[in-house]
Amino acid sequence: MKLLYYIPPSNDVFNEVKEACISIWRQYDNTYGYVDEKINRIKSIQNVEDNIMCMIAMFDNINITKLSKLLSKEAAIVVYERLESVKSPYSYLFNS
């Protein structure tokens, strides 16, 4: 049986998380093109397997906290459940 972590969410939730991730990256200085690199990578990600979690994994704990506050309750629950399925220490951030 496949862990929930590896099962893609609805397209609506995926797109919400994608847009929130991009908005967080846009807050940073792009002097060396690092931000563009991250945003372009996120834009190319499709809603398959654990790709929603791959976008989240690009962040440190500070930005994961920011992300948790940007998401709707529905999207936060989806992320929480996936993080819980692999016993991630970050799951508590999405369970509020």
C-alpha positions in Angstrom: 0.0 0.0 0.0 1.3 3.4 -1.0 1.8 6.0 1.7 -0.5 9.1 1.4 2.7 11.2 1.1 3.1 9.8 -2.5 -0.4 10.2 -3.6 -1.2 13.5 -5.5 -3.8 15.8 -4.1 -6.6 17.4 -6.1 -5.5 19.8 -8.8 -7.0 22.7 -6.8 -5.0 22.0 -3.7 -1.8 21.4 -5.8 -2.2 24.7 -7.6 -2.9 26.6 -4.4 0.3 25.2 -2.8 2.2 25.9 -6.0 1.1 29.6 -6.1 1.9 30.0 -2.4 5.4 28.6 -2.9 6.0 30.9 -5.8 4.8 33.9 -3.8 7.2 33.0 -1.0 10.2 32.8 -3.4 9.3 36.1 -4.9 10.0 37.8 -1.5 13.7 37.1 -1.9 16.5 38.9 -3.7 17.1 37.5 -7.1 20.5 39.1 -7.7 22.1 35.8 -8.7 19.1 34.2 -10.4 18.5 31.8 -7.6 14.9 32.9 -7.1 14.2 32.6 -10.9 15.7 29.1 -10.8 13.4 28.0 -7.9 10.3 29.6 -9.4 10.9 28.1 -12.9 11.4 24.7 -11.3 8.1 25.0 -9.4 6.2 26.2 -12.4 7.4 23.1 -14.3 6.2 20.6 -11.6 3.1 18.6 -12.4 0.6 17.1 -10.0 1.9 13.6 -9.9 3.2 11.3 -7.1 4.8 13.4 -4.3 5.5 16.5 -6.3 3.4 18.7 -3.9 5.8 17.7 -1.2 8.8 18.3 -3.4 7.8 22.0 -3.7 7.5 22.2 0.1 10.9 20.5 0.6 12.6 23.4 -1.2 12.0 25.5 1.9 13.7 25.7 5.3 11.6 25.6 8.5 11.0 29.4 8.5 9.5 29.3 5.0 7.6 26.2 5.7 6.0 28.1 8.6 5.2 31.0 6.2 3.7 28.5 3.8 1.5 27.0 6.5 0.0 30.4 7.2 -0.7 31.2 3.5 -2.7 28.0 2.8 -6.5 27.5 3.1 -7.7 25.1 5.8 -8.3 22.5 3.1 -4.9 22.7 1.6 -3.2 22.8 5.0 -5.1 19.6 6.0 -3.9 17.9 2.8 -0.3 18.8 3.5 -0.6 17.9 7.2 -2.0 14.4 6.3 0.9 13.8 3.9 3.5 14.9 6.4 1.9 12.8 9.1 2.0 9.7 6.9 5.8 9.9 7.0 6.1 11.2 10.6 7.6 14.5 9.5 8.5 16.9 12.3 6.9 19.7 10.3 3.4 18.3 10.3 2.4 20.2 13.4 2.7 23.5 11.4 -0.2 22.6 9.2 -2.5 21.3 12.0 -3.9 24.5 13.4 
